[in-house]
């Protein structure tokens, strides 16, 4: 497998893997716009040359859009290999490239979000454990911060205080999200329209800056849904899944 690093110079022509291929689609436009603004902050997007979901995205933890304290670490936004590309060692290729790059840049180690059991859109804890990662912090909602230190002396990363006890002071459904995930450009408006049509209290809050994201009341900022103050899920959903969820919580 050959890999290519997406940069400002080739972003316009490269397929970014995790959204549909039509460059005029709102999902692609949203994600590429978000990426373009992050490259100067040290973000790396490495993907397979084959079309498909096979990539790793990482950034210096100080610039991550998550409420974490991980000075000197590299934060992995996403490591995703799926479909026919799974089972060929490509995850190892991408992670090893990240490790090598981070060591060369003098980082203390890597960190990434996961949970005790596999959750949608989060790294597989079994895979992380196999690769030498371990849990360094955990929020009340079960979201964990895992890390791979490059030395025994490396200080453990941790969640910021605002994210340790995920809760919001607002009734109804409240969704925090960012444009880091391309799917939000399509599905958040669908949820807003569905909620209005069914008179469901729903408030979507887009985090438009790193500062806002680092103050968020949730470790996961790409997509975090709350109900009457309590955290529910990070699983993105269409109108059908959302209405099913509403029925379950009536």
ZIJOHU-V825240 format. One record per residue. RES is the residue in one small letter. SS is DSSP state (A for helix, B for strand, O for the rest). Layout:
RES&SS  RES&SS
This chain:
x&O  x&O  x&B  x&B  x&B  x&B  x&O  x&O  x&O  x&O  x&O  x&O  x&O  x&O  x&O  x&O  x&O  x&O  x&O  x&O  x&O  x&O  x&O  x&O  x&O  x&A  x&A  x&A  x&A  x&A  x&A  x&A  x&A  x&A  x&A  x&A  x&A  x&A  x&A  x&A  x&A  x&O  x&O  x&B  x&B  x&B  x&B  x&B  x&O  x&O  x&O  x&O  x&O  x&B  x&B  x&B  x&B  x&B  x&B  x&B  x&A  x&A  x&A  x&O  x&O  x&O  x&O  x&B  x&B  x&O  x&O  x&O  x&B  x&B  x&B  x&B  x&B  x&B  x&B  x&B  x&B  x&O  x&A  x&A  x&A  x&O  x&O  x&O  x&O  x&A  x&A  x&A  x&A  x&A  x&A  x&A  x&A  x&A  x&A  x&A  x&A  x&A  x&A  x&A  x&O  x&O  x&O  x&O  x&B  x&B  x&B  x&B  x&B  x&B  x&B  x&O  x&O  x&O  x&O  x&O  x&O  x&O  x&O  x&O  x&A  x&A  x&A  x&A  x&A  x&A  x&O  x&O  x&O  x&B  x&B  x&B  x&B  x&B  x&O  x&O  x&O  x&O  x&B  x&B  x&B  x&B  x&B  x&B  x&B  x&O  x&O  x&O  x&O  x&O  x&O  x&O  x&O  x&B  x&B  x&O  x&A  x&A  x&A  x&A  x&O  x&O  x&B  x&O  x&O  x&O  x&O  x&O  x&B  x&B  x&B  x&B  x&B  x&O  x&O  x&O  x&O  x&O  x&O  x&A  x&A  x&A  x&A  x&A  x&A  x&A  x&A  x&A  x&A  x&A  x&A  x&A  x&A  x&O  x&O  x&O  x&O  x&B  x&B  x&B  x&B  x&B  x&O  x&O  x&O  x&A  x&A  x&A  x&A  x&A  x&O  x&O  x&O  x&O  x&O  x&O  x&O  x&O  x&B  x&B  x&B  x&B  x&B  x&O  x&O  x&B  x&B  x&B  x&B  x&O  x&O  x&O  x&O  x&O  x&A  x&A  x&A  x&A  x&A  x&A  x&A  x&A  x&A  x&A  x&O  x&O
